[in-house]
Amino acid sequence: MSDFDVVPTRAGAWSDAQMEALFAEGFPAWIVGDAAVTPLIPRVRDLFAPFDLTLVDHDEQPGATGWGVPLAWDGDPDDLPDTFAGMLGRALALHDTGGVPDTLAVGGAVVHPAHKGTDVAEALLRSLGDVATAHRLERVVAPVRPTRKDLYPLMPIELYAHWVRDDDLPWDPWLRLHVRMGATIQRVLPQAQTMTGTVDQWRGWTGMEFPATGDYVIPRGMSILHVDRDHDLGTYVEPNVWVRHR
Ligand SMILES: CC(C)(COP(=O)(O)OP(=O)(O)OC[C@H]1O[C@@H](n2cnc3c(N)ncnc32)[C@H](O)[C@@H]1OP(=O)(O)O)[C@@H](O)C(=O)NCCC(=O)NCCS
């Protein structure tokens, strides 16, 4: 197992340069374009800080970070939220009504580029599972954002999620890691996140020009961006895959 210490993620604990290095290959710029998610993030960060972990190396450099939210879930795949924002909103609503959670939903994970391809991603997921156990959350689920879906932006997520290699493990590398650790696919979320922005914003997020109304393949896009020049609007819908670890 990787030689890292697991510490709570604390705002300001690491420098901007350290955070930039950690997230250098993290998420595409348009990840901030989900208008349903953005307003929820400050309360999520604040209320669910115990489920936000960072793995640091011997020099106190962050090597990976991941977080989750506590949910109540009856174990039925259809009872899992249909969107990423829905997952966050459900966790907040449970908190606000004093409900008792029983499930940790892993919301995000990132590994420092220098540590990719080691076992730190697995160590991170195990640490999130440990924190779930410590908080009496008996189940762990994740709306997985498949990392190589961008190579197949036209492929339906139903097909991509269940595409396996000769060894019966998922073709997608990140989904594969979850499944290798024992997770099972519960169901796909074809419209997990909807990112919208003006044509200028999409230009900035992608480095592309959008000279006409129409559909565009964008770098790192898991699906197609639709640009409507008349309404100065670009819309991109991203799929996820619900997996259950335990
Ligand atoms: C997703 C992420 C956390 C996984 O960390 P990682 O260190 O790459 O994970 P692993 O090394 O355990 O990789 C798992 C598998 O993916 C493979 N892999 C890693 N990067 C790959 C790439 N770019 N292309 C193809 N396969 C890749 C590994 O070889 C491994 O394959 P194996 O199952 O045959 O051994 C990391 O890639 C990352 O930070 N990505 C950006 C943020 C993100 O998308 N997070 C997930 C959604 S929240």
The ligand as an ORCA input file, in Angstrom:
! r2SCAN-3c Opt
* xyz 0 1
  C      -9.046      8.899    -11.698
  C      -7.729      8.944    -10.930
  C      -7.997      9.413     -9.506
  C      -7.185      7.499    -10.889
  O      -5.891      7.538    -10.344
  P      -4.724      6.686    -11.010
  O      -3.508      6.836    -10.175
  O      -4.637      7.021    -12.444
  O      -5.322      5.225    -10.822
  P      -4.612      3.853    -11.110
  O      -3.169      4.035    -11.404
  O      -4.961      2.932    -10.001
  O      -5.306      3.482    -12.447
  C      -6.255      2.519    -12.586
  C      -6.082      1.951    -13.947
  O      -6.104      3.025    -14.904
  C      -4.985      2.923    -15.782
  N      -4.725      4.271    -16.266
  C      -4.318      5.332    -15.559
  N      -4.260      6.400    -16.351
  C      -4.665      6.013    -17.594
  C      -4.803      6.658    -18.853
  N      -4.546      7.941    -19.017
  N      -5.231      5.934    -19.908
  C      -5.504      4.645    -19.756
  N      -5.370      3.974    -18.591
  C      -4.948      4.650    -17.523
  C      -3.946      2.292    -14.926
  O      -2.952      1.658    -15.699
  C      -4.769      1.265    -14.187
  O      -5.026      0.214    -15.070
  P      -5.032     -1.321    -14.629
  O      -6.374     -1.511    -14.015
  O      -4.895     -2.073    -15.879
  O      -3.921     -1.501    -13.660
  C      -6.695      9.850    -11.597
  O      -6.461      9.410    -12.894
  C      -7.112     11.328    -11.637
  O      -6.801     12.078    -10.721
  N      -7.825     11.725    -12.716
  C      -8.316     13.113    -12.855
  C      -9.513     13.401    -11.972
  C     -10.653     12.444    -12.206
  O     -11.093     12.253    -13.328
  N     -11.122     11.805    -11.121
  C     -12.190     10.819    -11.214
  C     -13.535     11.383    -11.210
  S     -13.943     12.169     -9.682
*
